[in-house]
Amino acid sequence: MTAPLLSLAQIRNRLILTARVILRQHRPGPDGRCPVCRTAGDPVATAARNVPRTAEEVQQRSTATEPTASDQDESQQAE
């Protein structure tokens, strides 16, 4: 499938799955270095770690919406 045919939830899930695969591949060895990049403090793994956190934060913000000014005006008029 191409990206325009996917829902936002599907795109989010694919990003998270891809980040998990990257984290498995870039897991530090016993010496603390990434076996793929051969560096300590692997920037690829750091970026992949941020993807699930960011996706979760965005989902929490979108499901916990605050009432807008127009919603507050309507509730005051209804009373």
C-alpha positions, 0 to 999 in steps of 0.5 A, a space after each residue: 500500500 502507498 502512504 495516501 491510502 493509509 489512515 493516520 493510525 496505520 502510519 503511526 503504527 508502522 512508524 512504531 514498528 519500524 522504530 522497534 526493528 531499528 532498536 533491535 538491530 542497534 542494541 548495544 553489545 557487551 562493550 556498550 557499542 552498537 554492532 551496526 554503527 560501531 559507536 557508543 551513544 548511537 544516534 540512530 538508536 536515539 532517534 528510534 527511541 524518540 519515535 514511540 515516545 513522540 507518537 504516544 504523546 501525540 495520541 494522548 494530546 489528540 484524545 484528551 482535547 480541551 474544550 474550545 472557546 466556542 464549546 464553553 460559550 455554548 455550555 454557558 448559553 445552555 444553562 
